[in-house]
Amino acid sequence: MALDVGGTFTDVIMVRGDTGELWTAKTPSTPQDSSLGFFNGVDKMLHLAGAAPGDMKFMFHGSTVATNTVLEGKGARTGMMVTEGFKYVLEIGRHDIPRKENLYSWVKPKRPVPPRMIVEVPERVLVDGSVERTLDEGRCREAARRLKAMGVQSVAIVFLHAYANPAHEQRAAAIVREEFPEAHVSISSGILPVFREYERSMTTVLNAYIQPVVGRYIARLEQGLRDKGIRTPLLIMKSNGGVFGPKVAAEQAIHMALSGPAAGVIGACAIGELTGLRNAITIDIGGTSADVCLIKDGRPVITNEGEIGPYPLQTPIVDIHTIGAGGGSIASITPQGSLIVGPNSAGAAPGPACYGQGGEEPTVTDANLVLGRIPPHLLGGEMQLDPDLAAKSIQDKIAQPLGLSLHEAAEGVLKIVNNNMVGALRVVSVEKGYDPRQFALVGFGGAGPMHAGELAALLGTPTVVVPLYPGILCALGLLSTDIQNDYVQTYLQRAGKFDLPGMARIFAALMAEAAEALESEGVPRARHAYQRFADLRYAKQGFELTVDFPGEQVSEASVAALLREFHARHEQLYTFSDPQAAVEIVNLRVKALGRVDKLRLPEIAAVPEGSTPEPVERRQVYFSGRGFVESPVYQRTALLAGHRIAGPAIVDQLDTTTVVFPGQLARVDRYGNFIITAKA
């Protein structure tokens, strides 16, 4: 069983291993306590499948609890221990302004730990790992007692150059636990052992900040599963697209920062393998946000320079770009008279106006309902929608103030939100040197299939893929992933002076650490796999590019191939490269995979290729430039492999609605996926 807890719904999928039989369900999320929605989903799925708790073999989980804790500022009271003289490392930060911010109005965000809760300890490790000044253990004990007196719950320990020699951090952590045993402790050499003091400090602090919250959440899940008689291992989605066990997740909570969205991308990778479309741009449109990612050669793009809210996050994560554009995004009029959509959202409570739960602000979902693109019910009839409330909200808040008709206003809401999302799609494609015309667009989430056809036309992608279960693809992705851990070590190699034996030694040490961790997770050696990477830059550049390290050995030939790939990647990203320039190798990385059995979607029944299915009804649907058009409506569960549907048309199903726009043709492949292209 796999459960993905989103901002609006909790998605559940369960597969019977011996027959491939599959069940899906959705339940409302419970923002006040996400574990309640989790267990509601478990109960619903067990009832739906007629399964007993003891039948469970694996339990996978994707969650937004870590992300929400940071974004909502609801983490633990956190203190910090630093090398003497570095008390203001967080306050100083970087002297640049985020690209998306206004140069004249940007205000530096509040730091998770204020200077008054940062204590200094005499010690000094040099960049080569040698000790210039030994740790003053007496002062360290005093610092631990001060933090305890401040009432902190969690302590982040970040010493200068600890990535090169972690001994002082490890000893300081032991002292804190002796003096302050109830505290949660995070050390930078265990969270992010790389150079750049500010980014390493912030990542470690954020881990400490969310660690108690995530730990309590995971403990509730484990206890609740035991109470229900479910003894199966619980595997939790990481930001890098893999999973890890609850013990490691509780200690390294920051690796759950993009847990839910990453699962959707992994699900899209699985769909790409089935359809043969291994180059894809994904868009996951939920109730609150739209998450966009690029898949190249069947693998999601990974970045080491992510963000969580206003803070840098340099752990390896799936390169997802998120904007506030979803079904619950609120449409409003600015004081200057312009129509905007998002980033504010109606969320799950009260939700869009059409939910009838007290919401009065018009949303994207209300606009889709008014234009006939979704039916007046969701979740197979479990959730009724009120078209009159949707129409009233748009008429009163948008149409009347702007002097538009109801349907013009609703169309305007969709046009604006679609253009916002196209901007996000260009960020992960065009701005990274990729031509979207060479990629398919995979639309999923509760609202993705409604918008994907129009987004593809705006972006220029020739093919749209709508999975068979688009509204629960994040949950499906949980069943398509492996245990995955990332390891990194700064090992600066100056141009022309590459230490090949030293690099081989670092890789071997990282792989040994990785193997030990996989074995502790119960993964047999035969299922271990490793990938090696290096971070490179032109000499005197400020930032690096991560490149696959070729071959099995560290040799002159493999390093030469590494440099060639770096130049090519630099050309792709920045439109220039200099093969004659000096290149430095900065960090060495190892990705460790523990292969687990994955979901294999069954093939569906087929009809002769090109057959046309019978619609279950016809609905008046509004399309730009055409007004309302009587459009056939199909039930997704009745469609078979080989069926073709010409737009305009609507396809309803439990977890979403797919809109096939005029001029488009949708065909059903053998796994039930829609492949939508322009009519010939």
C-alpha positions as CSV (number, residue, x, y, z in Angstrom):
1,M,0.0,0.0,0.0
2,A,1.2,3.5,-0.7
3,L,-0.3,6.8,0.7
4,D,0.6,10.3,-0.4
5,V,-0.7,13.0,1.9
6,G,-1.3,16.2,-0.1
7,G,-2.6,19.6,0.9
8,T,-6.2,18.8,-0.2
9,F,-6.5,15.0,-0.6
10,T,-4.7,11.9,0.6
11,D,-4.2,9.5,-2.2
12,V,-4.0,5.8,-1.7
13,I,-3.1,2.9,-3.9
14,M,-2.8,-0.8,-3.1
15,V,-1.6,-3.7,-5.3
16,R,-2.0,-7.4,-4.8
17,G,1.5,-8.8,-5.6
18,D,0.4,-12.2,-6.9
19,T,-2.3,-11.1,-9.3
20,G,-1.5,-7.5,-10.0
21,E,-5.0,-6.5,-9.0
22,L,-5.0,-2.8,-8.1
23,W,-7.3,-0.5,-6.0
24,T,-7.2,3.3,-5.7
25,A,-8.9,5.7,-3.3
26,K,-8.8,9.3,-2.2
27,T,-9.7,10.8,1.2
28,P,-9.7,14.4,2.4
29,S,-6.4,15.5,4.0
30,T,-6.5,16.6,7.6
31,P,-4.1,19.6,7.9
32,Q,-4.5,19.8,11.7
33,D,-2.9,16.4,12.0
34,S,-1.7,14.7,8.8
35,S,-1.6,11.3,10.5
36,L,-5.4,11.3,10.8
37,G,-5.8,11.5,7.0
38,F,-3.1,8.8,6.7
39,F,-5.1,6.3,8.8
40,N,-8.4,7.3,7.2
41,G,-6.8,6.3,3.9
42,V,-5.5,3.0,5.4
43,D,-8.9,2.1,6.7
44,K,-10.7,3.0,3.5
45,M,-8.3,1.0,1.4
46,L,-8.5,-2.1,3.6
47,H,-12.3,-2.0,3.4
48,L,-12.3,-1.4,-0.3
49,A,-9.9,-4.3,-1.1
50,G,-11.4,-6.6,1.6
51,A,-7.8,-7.0,2.9
52,A,-6.7,-7.8,6.4
53,P,-4.0,-5.7,8.2
54,G,-1.7,-8.8,8.3
55,D,-1.8,-9.0,4.5
56,M,0.4,-5.9,4.0
57,K,3.9,-6.6,2.7
58,F,5.1,-3.0,2.2
59,M,3.8,0.4,3.3
60,F,5.1,3.5,1.4
61,H,4.4,7.1,2.4
62,G,4.9,10.5,0.9
63,S,4.3,13.5,3.1
64,T,4.3,17.3,3.1
65,V,4.8,17.5,6.9
66,A,8.5,18.6,6.6
67,T,7.8,21.2,4.0
68,N,4.8,22.7,5.8
69,T,6.7,22.8,9.1
70,V,9.3,25.1,7.5
71,L,6.9,27.2,5.4
72,E,4.5,27.7,8.3
73,G,7.3,28.5,10.8
74,K,6.0,25.8,13.2
75,G,9.3,24.0,13.9
76,A,11.0,23.3,17.2
77,R,12.7,25.9,19.3
78,T,16.3,25.5,18.0
79,G,19.7,26.6,19.2
80,M,23.0,26.5,17.4
81,M,26.6,25.8,18.4
82,V,29.3,27.3,16.1
83,T,33.1,27.8,15.9
84,E,34.1,30.9,17.9
85,G,33.9,34.0,15.7
86,F,31.1,32.6,13.5
87,K,28.0,33.6,15.5
88,Y,26.5,35.6,12.6
89,V,26.9,33.0,9.8
90,L,23.1,32.8,9.3
91,E,22.5,36.6,9.5
92,I,25.3,37.4,7.0
93,G,24.2,34.7,4.6
94,R,24.8,35.7,1.0
95,H,25.0,39.3,-0.3
96,D,22.7,38.7,-3.3
97,I,19.0,39.2,-3.7
98,P,16.9,36.3,-5.0
99,R,16.3,36.6,-8.7
100,K,12.5,36.5,-8.4
101,E,12.5,39.3,-5.8
102,N,12.2,43.1,-6.3
103,L,15.5,44.8,-5.9
104,Y,14.1,47.7,-3.9
105,S,11.5,46.0,-1.7
106,W,13.1,42.7,-0.8
107,V,13.6,42.1,2.9
108,K,15.9,39.4,4.2
109,P,13.8,36.6,5.6
110,K,13.8,35.9,9.3
111,R,16.3,33.3,10.2
112,P,15.2,30.0,11.9
113,V,17.7,30.7,14.7
114,P,18.3,34.2,16.0
115,P,21.8,35.2,17.1
116,R,20.8,35.2,20.8
117,M,20.3,31.5,20.6
118,I,23.7,30.8,18.9
119,V,26.6,29.9,21.2
120,E,30.3,29.9,20.2
121,V,32.9,27.3,21.1
122,P,36.7,27.6,20.8
123,E,37.9,25.1,18.1
124,R,39.4,25.3,14.6
125,V,39.8,22.7,11.8
126,L,41.6,23.9,8.7
127,V,40.4,23.3,5.1
128,D,42.7,20.3,4.8
129,G,41.2,18.7,7.9
130,S,44.2,19.4,10.1
131,V,43.4,20.7,13.6
132,E,44.7,24.2,14.4
133,R,42.9,24.4,17.8
134,T,41.5,21.5,19.7
135,L,37.9,21.6,20.9
136,D,37.6,23.3,24.3
137,E,35.4,20.7,26.0
138,G,34.9,22.8,29.1
139,R,33.5,25.7,27.1
140,C,31.5,23.2,25.0
141,R,29.8,21.9,28.2
142,E,29.0,25.5,29.3
143,A,27.5,26.1,25.9
144,A,25.3,23.0,26.1
145,R,24.1,24.1,29.5
146,R,23.3,27.6,28.2
147,L,21.2,26.1,25.3
148,K,19.4,23.9,27.8
149,A,18.6,27.0,30.0
150,M,17.2,28.8,26.9
151,G,14.6,26.0,26.6
152,V,15.7,24.8,23.2
153,Q,14.4,21.4,21.9
154,S,16.9,20.9,19.2
155,V,20.5,21.8,18.7
156,A,22.4,22.3,15.4
157,I,26.2,22.0,15.6
158,V,28.1,23.6,12.7
159,F,31.9,23.9,13.0
160,L,34.2,25.5,10.4
161,H,35.5,22.9,7.8
162,A,33.9,20.0,9.7
163,Y,33.3,18.4,6.3
164,A,37.1,17.8,6.1
165,N,37.3,16.5,9.7
166,P,34.1,15.8,11.7
167,A,35.9,14.8,14.9
168,H,35.1,18.1,16.8
169,E,31.4,18.1,15.8
170,Q,31.0,14.4,16.8
171,R,32.6,15.1,20.2
172,A,30.5,18.2,20.7
173,A,27.4,16.2,19.9
174,A,28.3,13.6,22.5
175,I,28.8,16.4,25.1
176,V,25.4,18.0,24.3
177,R,23.8,14.6,24.8
178,E,25.5,14.1,28.1
179,E,24.5,17.6,29.4
180,F,21.1,17.7,27.6
181,P,19.9,14.2,26.9
182,E,16.4,15.2,25.9
183,A,17.6,17.4,23.0
184,H,17.6,16.5,19.4
185,V,21.0,17.0,17.8
186,S,22.0,17.6,14.2
187,I,25.6,18.0,13.1
188,S,26.6,19.4,9.7
189,S,29.1,16.7,8.9
190,G,26.3,14.2,9.1
191,I,23.7,16.3,7.2
192,L,25.7,18.0,4.5
193,P,29.5,17.5,4.6
194,V,30.5,20.1,2.0
195,F,32.1,23.5,1.9
196,R,30.2,26.8,1.8
197,E,29.5,27.7,5.4
198,Y,26.2,29.5,5.0
199,E,24.5,26.8,3.0
200,R,25.8,24.0,5.2
201,S,24.7,25.9,8.3
202,M,21.2,26.6,7.0
203,T,20.6,23.0,5.9
204,T,21.7,21.7,9.3
205,V,19.6,24.3,11.2
206,L,16.6,23.4,9.1
207,N,17.1,19.7,9.9
208,A,17.3,20.5,13.6
209,Y,14.2,22.8,13.3
210,I,11.9,20.2,11.8
211,Q,13.5,17.1,13.4
212,P,11.3,16.9,16.5
213,V,8.1,17.6,14.5
214,V,8.9,15.0,11.9
215,G,10.0,12.5,14.5
216,R,6.8,12.8,16.4
217,Y,4.8,12.4,13.2
218,I,6.7,9.3,12.2
219,A,6.3,7.9,15.7
220,R,2.5,8.4,15.5
221,L,2.5,6.5,12.1
222,E,4.5,3.6,13.5
223,Q,2.4,3.3,16.6
224,G,-0.9,3.6,14.7
225,L,0.2,0.9,12.2
226,R,1.1,-1.4,15.1
227,D,-2.2,-0.7,16.8
228,K,-4.0,-1.8,13.6
229,G,-1.9,-5.0,13.4
230,I,0.1,-3.8,10.4
231,R,3.7,-5.0,11.0
232,T,5.1,-4.3,7.5
233,P,8.1,-2.0,7.0
234,L,7.3,1.7,6.6
235,L,9.3,3.4,3.8
236,I,9.1,7.1,3.4
237,M,9.7,9.2,0.2
238,K,12.8,11.4,0.1
239,S,13.4,14.6,-1.9
240,N,15.8,12.8,-4.1
241,G,13.2,10.4,-5.5
242,G,14.1,7.4,-3.3
243,V,12.8,6.1,0.0
244,F,14.3,5.5,3.4
245,G,13.2,3.9,6.7
246,P,11.5,5.7,9.6
247,K,14.6,5.7,11.9
248,V,16.8,7.5,9.3
249,A,13.9,9.8,8.3
250,A,13.4,10.9,11.8
251,E,17.1,11.8,12.2
252,Q,17.6,13.4,8.7
253,A,14.2,15.0,8.4
254,I,15.4,17.6,5.9
255,H,15.6,14.9,3.3
256,M,11.8,14.8,3.3
257,A,11.5,18.4,2.2
258,L,10.0,17.5,-1.2
259,S,8.7,14.1,-0.3
260,G,5.3,14.3,-1.9
261,P,6.1,16.1,-5.2
262,A,9.2,13.9,-5.8
263,A,6.9,10.8,-5.7
264,G,4.8,12.2,-8.5
265,V,7.9,12.7,-10.7
266,I,9.0,9.1,-10.1
267,G,5.5,7.9,-11.1
268,A,5.8,9.9,-14.3
269,C,9.2,8.2,-15.0
270,A,7.5,4.9,-14.7
271,I,4.8,6.0,-17.1
272,G,7.5,7.2,-19.5
273,E,9.0,3.8,-19.5
274,L,5.7,2.2,-20.4
275,T,4.9,4.7,-23.2
276,G,8.4,4.9,-24.6
277,L,8.4,8.7,-24.0
278,R,11.5,8.8,-21.7
279,N,12.0,12.6,-22.3
280,A,9.2,14.4,-20.6
281,I,8.2,17.6,-18.7
282,T,5.8,16.8,-15.8
283,I,3.2,19.1,-14.3
284,D,1.4,18.0,-11.1
285,I,-1.5,20.4,-10.5
286,G,-3.1,19.8,-7.1
287,G,-5.4,22.0,-5.0
288,T,-2.8,24.5,-3.9
289,S,0.2,24.4,-6.2
290,A,1.6,23.2,-9.5
291,D,4.9,21.2,-9.4
292,V,7.0,21.1,-12.6
293,C,10.0,18.9,-13.3
294,L,12.0,17.7,-16.3
295,I,12.8,14.0,-17.0
296,K,15.7,13.3,-19.3
297,D,16.4,9.7,-20.6
298,G,14.0,8.3,-18.0
299,R,15.6,10.0,-15.0
300,P,14.5,13.1,-13.3
301,V,16.9,16.0,-13.2
302,I,18.5,16.3,-9.7
303,T,19.8,19.5,-8.3
304,N,22.0,20.3,-5.3
305,E,20.9,24.0,-5.2
306,G,17.2,23.8,-4.2
307,E,15.2,26.0,-1.9
308,I,12.6,25.4,0.7
309,G,10.7,28.7,1.2
310,P,13.2,31.5,1.4
311,Y,16.1,29.2,2.5
312,P,18.8,27.4,0.4
313,L,18.7,23.7,0.5
314,Q,21.8,22.0,-0.9
315,T,20.9,18.3,-0.3
316,P,20.2,16.4,-3.5
317,I,16.6,16.8,-4.5
318,V,14.5,16.3,-7.6
319,D,14.6,19.6,-9.4
320,I,11.0,20.6,-9.0
321,H,9.8,24.2,-9.6
322,T,6.7,25.0,-7.7
323,I,4.3,27.9,-8.1
324,G,1.1,28.8,-6.3
325,A,-1.3,27.6,-9.1
326,G,-3.8,24.9,-8.4
327,G,-7.5,24.1,-8.3
328,G,-7.9,26.0,-5.1
329,S,-6.0,29.1,-6.3
330,I,-8.0,32.2,-5.6
331,A,-8.8,34.7,-8.4
332,S,-8.9,38.3,-7.3
333,I,-8.6,41.9,-8.6
334,T,-5.7,44.1,-7.6
335,P,-6.2,47.7,-6.5
336,Q,-5.1,48.7,-10.0
337,G,-7.9,46.7,-11.6
338,S,-5.9,43.7,-12.8
339,L,-7.1,40.1,-12.6
340,I,-4.6,37.8,-10.8
341,V,-4.8,34.1,-9.9
342,G,-2.9,32.7,-6.9
343,P,-0.7,32.2,-5.1
344,N,-3.3,32.3,-2.3
345,S,-5.4,29.2,-2.1
346,A,-8.7,28.2,-0.6
347,G,-7.0,24.9,0.4
348,A,-9.0,22.0,1.7
349,A,-11.0,24.1,4.2
350,P,-13.1,26.0,3.3
351,G,-12.0,25.1,-0.2
352,P,-13.5,26.6,-3.4
353,A,-16.9,28.2,-3.3
354,C,-18.5,25.2,-5.1
355,Y,-17.5,23.0,-2.2
356,G,-20.3,24.6,-0.2
357,Q,-18.2,24.7,3.0
358,G,-18.3,28.5,3.5
359,G,-15.7,29.5,0.9
360,E,-16.8,32.6,-1.0
361,E,-13.6,33.4,-3.0
362,P,-13.6,32.3,-6.7
363,T,-11.0,29.7,-7.6
364,V,-9.7,27.8,-10.6
365,T,-12.0,24.9,-9.7
366,D,-15.0,27.2,-9.7
367,A,-14.0,28.5,-13.1
368,N,-13.7,25.0,-14.5
369,L,-17.1,24.1,-13.1
370,V,-18.8,27.2,-14.5
371,L,-17.3,26.4,-18.0
372,G,-18.6,22.8,-17.9
373,R,-15.2,21.2,-17.8
374,I,-15.8,19.2,-14.6
375,P,-19.0,17.5,-13.5
376,P,-21.0,18.7,-10.5
377,H,-19.5,15.9,-8.3
378,L,-16.0,14.5,-7.5
379,L,-14.7,11.2,-6.2
380,G,-17.2,9.1,-8.0
381,G,-20.2,11.1,-6.5
382,E,-18.9,11.2,-2.9
383,M,-18.3,14.9,-3.1
384,Q,-21.0,17.1,-4.6
385,L,-20.2,20.5,-6.1
386,D,-22.6,23.4,-6.3
387,P,-22.4,25.2,-9.7
388,D,-24.6,28.1,-8.4
389,L,-22.2,28.9,-5.7
390,A,-19.3,28.8,-8.2
391,A,-21.1,31.1,-10.6
392,K,-22.0,33.6,-7.8
393,S,-18.5,33.8,-6.6
394,I,-17.1,34.6,-10.0
395,Q,-20.0,36.9,-10.9
396,D,-19.7,39.0,-7.7
397,K,-15.9,39.0,-7.3
398,I,-14.6,39.0,-10.9
399,A,-17.2,39.5,-13.7
400,Q,-19.2,42.4,-12.3
401,P,-16.2,44.5,-11.1
402,L,-14.5,44.1,-14.5
403,G,-17.6,44.5,-16.6
404,L,-17.4,41.0,-18.1
405,S,-19.9,38.2,-18.6
406,L,-19.8,35.3,-16.2
407,H,-18.2,33.0,-18.8
408,E,-15.7,35.6,-20.0
409,A,-14.5,36.1,-16.4
410,A,-14.2,32.3,-15.9
411,E,-12.3,32.0,-19.1
412,G,-10.0,34.8,-18.0
413,V,-9.2,33.0,-14.7
414,L,-8.1,29.9,-16.7
415,K,-6.1,31.9,-19.2
416,I,-4.1,33.6,-16.5
417,V,-3.5,30.5,-14.4
418,N,-2.4,28.6,-17.6
419,N,0.1,31.3,-18.5
420,N,1.4,31.2,-15.0
421,M,2.0,27.5,-15.3
422,V,3.6,27.8,-18.8
423,G,6.1,30.2,-17.2
424,A,7.0,27.4,-14.7
425,L,7.3,24.9,-17.5
426,R,9.8,27.2,-19.3
427,V,11.9,27.5,-16.2
428,V,12.7,23.8,-16.1
429,S,13.0,23.4,-19.9
430,V,14.0,26.5,-21.9
431,E,15.9,28.2,-19.1
432,K,17.9,24.9,-18.6
433,G,18.8,24.6,-22.3
434,Y,16.1,22.1,-23.3
435,D,13.8,22.5,-26.3
436,P,10.2,21.6,-25.1
437,R,9.3,20.5,-28.6
438,Q,11.5,17.5,-28.0
439,F,9.6,16.4,-24.9
440,A,6.2,15.1,-24.0
441,L,4.1,16.8,-21.4
442,V,2.8,14.5,-18.6
443,G,-0.2,16.0,-16.9
444,F,-1.3,14.6,-13.5
445,G,-2.7,15.6,-10.2
446,G,-6.3,16.3,-9.6
447,A,-6.3,19.3,-12.1
448,G,-3.4,18.4,-14.4
449,P,-5.4,16.6,-17.1
450,M,-7.9,19.5,-17.3
451,H,-5.1,22.0,-18.2
452,A,-2.5,19.8,-19.9
453,G,-3.9,20.0,-23.5
454,E,-3.9,23.8,-23.5
455,L,-0.5,24.1,-21.7
456,A,1.1,21.8,-24.4
457,A,-0.3,24.1,-27.1
458,L,1.1,27.2,-25.4
459,L,4.5,25.5,-24.7
460,G,4.9,23.8,-28.0
461,T,5.1,20.2,-26.8
462,P,3.7,17.9,-29.5
463,T,2.4,15.1,-27.1
464,V,0.5,15.0,-23.9
465,V,0.4,12.0,-21.7
466,V,-2.4,11.5,-19.1
467,P,-1.7,8.4,-17.0
468,L,-4.5,6.0,-16.2
469,Y,-4.5,7.2,-12.6
470,P,-3.5,10.8,-12.9
471,G,-5.0,12.0,-9.6
472,I,-3.0,9.5,-7.6
473,L,0.2,9.3,-9.6
474,C,2.2,10.5,-6.5
475,A,1.0,7.4,-4.6
476,L,1.7,5.2,-7.7
477,G,5.2,6.7,-7.8
478,L,5.8,5.5,-4.3
479,L,5.4,1.9,-5.6
480,S,7.9,2.6,-8.4
481,T,11.0,3.7,-6.5
482,D,14.0,2.3,-4.7
483,I,15.7,2.9,-1.4
484,Q,18.1,5.7,-2.2
485,N,20.8,7.5,-0.3
486,D,23.2,10.3,-1.3
487,Y,26.7,10.8,-0.1
488,V,29.0,13.7,-0.8
489,Q,32.5,14.8,0.2
490,T,34.3,18.1,-0.6
491,Y,37.7,17.2,-2.1
492,L,39.0,20.2,-4.1
493,Q,41.1,19.3,-7.1
494,R,42.9,22.1,-8.8
495,A,43.2,22.1,-12.5
496,G,46.1,20.1,-13.8
497,K,46.8,18.6,-10.3
498,F,44.1,16.0,-10.1
499,D,44.8,13.4,-7.3
500,L,43.5,10.3,-9.0
501,P,44.4,7.9,-6.1
502,G,42.9,10.3,-3.6
503,M,39.7,10.6,-5.6
504,A,39.5,6.8,-5.8
505,R,39.9,6.6,-2.1
506,I,37.1,9.1,-1.4
507,F,34.7,7.3,-3.8
508,A,35.6,4.0,-2.1
509,A,34.9,5.4,1.4
510,L,31.6,6.9,0.3
511,M,30.5,3.6,-1.3
512,A,31.5,1.7,1.8
513,E,29.4,4.0,3.9
514,A,26.6,3.6,1.5
515,A,26.8,-0.2,1.5
516,E,26.6,-0.2,5.3
517,A,23.6,2.0,5.3
518,L,21.7,-0.2,2.7
519,E,22.5,-3.3,4.7
520,S,21.1,-1.7,7.9
521,E,17.9,-1.1,5.9
522,G,17.8,-4.9,5.2
523,V,18.8,-4.6,1.5
524,P,20.9,-7.6,0.4
525,R,24.2,-7.0,-1.5
526,A,22.8,-8.4,-4.7
527,R,20.3,-5.5,-4.8
528,H,22.8,-2.7,-4.3
529,A,23.6,-0.3,-7.1
530,Y,25.8,2.8,-7.2
531,Q,26.2,5.9,-9.3
532,R,29.1,8.3,-9.1
533,F,29.1,12.1,-9.8
534,A,31.4,15.0,-9.4
535,D,30.8,18.8,-9.1
536,L,33.0,20.8,-11.4
537,R,33.6,24.5,-12.2
538,Y,35.9,26.7,-14.2
539,A,38.7,28.0,-12.0
540,K,37.5,31.0,-10.0
541,Q,33.8,30.4,-10.7
542,G,31.5,30.6,-7.7
543,F,29.2,27.6,-8.4
544,E,29.5,24.1,-9.8
545,L,27.7,21.8,-12.2
546,T,27.1,18.1,-11.2
547,V,28.2,15.6,-13.9
548,D,28.1,11.8,-14.0
549,F,31.5,10.3,-13.4
550,P,32.1,7.9,-16.3
551,G,33.5,4.4,-16.0
552,E,34.2,2.1,-13.1
553,Q,37.7,3.4,-12.3
554,V,39.2,6.8,-11.6
555,S,41.7,7.1,-14.4
556,E,43.2,9.7,-16.8
557,A,40.6,8.6,-19.4
558,S,37.6,8.8,-17.1
559,V,38.6,12.2,-15.9
560,A,39.1,13.4,-19.5
561,A,35.6,12.2,-20.3
562,L,34.3,13.9,-17.2
563,L,35.8,17.2,-18.3
564,R,34.3,16.9,-21.8
565,E,30.8,16.3,-20.4
566,F,31.3,19.3,-18.1
567,H,32.1,21.6,-21.1
568,A,29.1,20.2,-23.0
569,R,26.7,20.8,-20.1
570,H,28.1,24.3,-19.5
571,E,27.4,25.0,-23.2
572,Q,23.9,23.7,-22.9
573,L,23.1,25.8,-19.8
574,Y,24.9,29.0,-20.6
575,T,25.4,28.9,-24.4
576,F,29.2,29.0,-24.0
577,S,32.1,26.8,-22.9
578,D,35.9,27.0,-23.0
579,P,37.6,23.6,-23.4
580,Q,41.0,25.3,-23.0
581,A,40.1,26.8,-19.6
582,A,41.2,25.3,-16.3
583,V,38.6,23.2,-14.6
584,E,38.4,22.3,-10.9
585,I,36.7,19.3,-9.3
586,V,35.1,20.4,-6.0
587,N,32.8,17.6,-4.6
588,L,32.6,13.9,-5.2
589,R,29.2,12.2,-4.8
590,V,27.8,8.7,-4.6
591,K,24.2,7.7,-5.1
592,A,23.4,4.4,-3.5
593,L,20.3,2.4,-4.7
594,G,18.7,-0.5,-2.9
595,R,16.5,-2.1,-5.5
596,V,13.0,-3.1,-4.3
597,D,10.2,-4.9,-6.2
598,K,8.2,-2.3,-8.2
599,L,4.7,-2.0,-9.4
600,R,4.1,-3.3,-12.9
601,L,0.9,-1.9,-14.2
602,P,-1.3,-4.5,-15.9
603,E,-2.3,-4.2,-19.5
604,I,-6.0,-3.4,-20.1
605,A,-8.4,-5.1,-22.5
606,A,-8.2,-4.0,-26.1
607,V,-10.4,-3.2,-29.1
608,P,-9.4,-2.8,-32.8
609,E,-7.1,0.2,-33.2
610,G,-9.0,3.4,-34.0
611,S,-12.3,2.3,-32.5
612,T,-14.5,5.0,-31.2
613,P,-16.1,4.5,-27.8
614,E,-19.7,5.4,-27.0
615,P,-20.2,8.5,-24.8
616,V,-22.2,8.2,-21.6
617,E,-23.7,11.7,-22.0
618,R,-23.1,15.1,-23.7
619,R,-22.3,18.3,-21.8
620,Q,-22.1,21.9,-22.8
621,V,-18.4,22.9,-22.5
622,Y,-17.0,26.3,-23.0
623,F,-13.9,26.6,-25.2
624,S,-12.0,29.8,-26.1
625,G,-13.1,31.3,-29.4
626,R,-16.0,28.9,-29.7
627,G,-18.2,29.5,-26.7
628,F,-20.2,26.5,-25.5
629,V,-19.9,23.4,-27.5
630,E,-22.0,20.2,-27.0
631,S,-19.2,17.8,-26.2
632,P,-19.3,14.0,-25.7
633,V,-18.5,12.8,-22.2
634,Y,-16.8,9.4,-21.6
635,Q,-16.1,7.4,-18.5
636,R,-12.4,6.5,-18.2
637,T,-13.1,3.1,-16.8
638,A,-15.0,2.1,-20.0
639,L,-12.2,3.0,-22.3
640,L,-10.1,0.2,-23.8
641,A,-6.7,0.0,-25.5
642,G,-7.1,1.1,-29.1
643,H,-9.9,3.6,-28.5
644,R,-9.6,7.0,-30.1
645,I,-11.4,10.2,-29.0
646,A,-11.5,13.4,-31.1
647,G,-11.8,16.7,-29.3
648,P,-13.7,18.5,-28.1
649,A,-14.5,15.9,-25.5
650,I,-14.5,15.2,-21.8
651,V,-13.3,12.1,-19.9
652,D,-14.5,11.8,-16.3
653,Q,-13.0,9.4,-13.7
654,L,-12.7,9.0,-10.0
655,D,-9.7,11.2,-9.4
656,T,-9.8,13.8,-12.2
657,T,-11.3,15.0,-15.5
658,T,-9.4,15.1,-18.8
659,V,-10.2,17.8,-21.3
660,V,-9.5,16.9,-25.0
661,F,-9.5,20.3,-26.7
662,P,-10.7,21.0,-30.2
663,G,-8.2,20.0,-32.8
664,Q,-6.7,17.3,-30.5
665,L,-6.9,13.5,-30.8
666,A,-6.5,11.1,-27.8
667,R,-5.7,7.4,-28.1
668,V,-5.7,4.9,-25.3
669,D,-2.5,2.7,-25.1
670,R,-2.3,-0.8,-23.8
671,Y,-1.7,0.4,-20.2
672,G,-4.7,2.7,-20.3
673,N,-2.7,5.9,-20.7
674,F,-4.0,8.7,-22.9
675,I,-1.6,9.8,-25.6
676,I,-2.9,13.2,-26.9
677,T,-1.6,14.8,-30.1
678,A,-2.9,17.3,-32.6
679,K,-5.2,15.9,-35.3
680,A,-3.4,15.0,-38.5
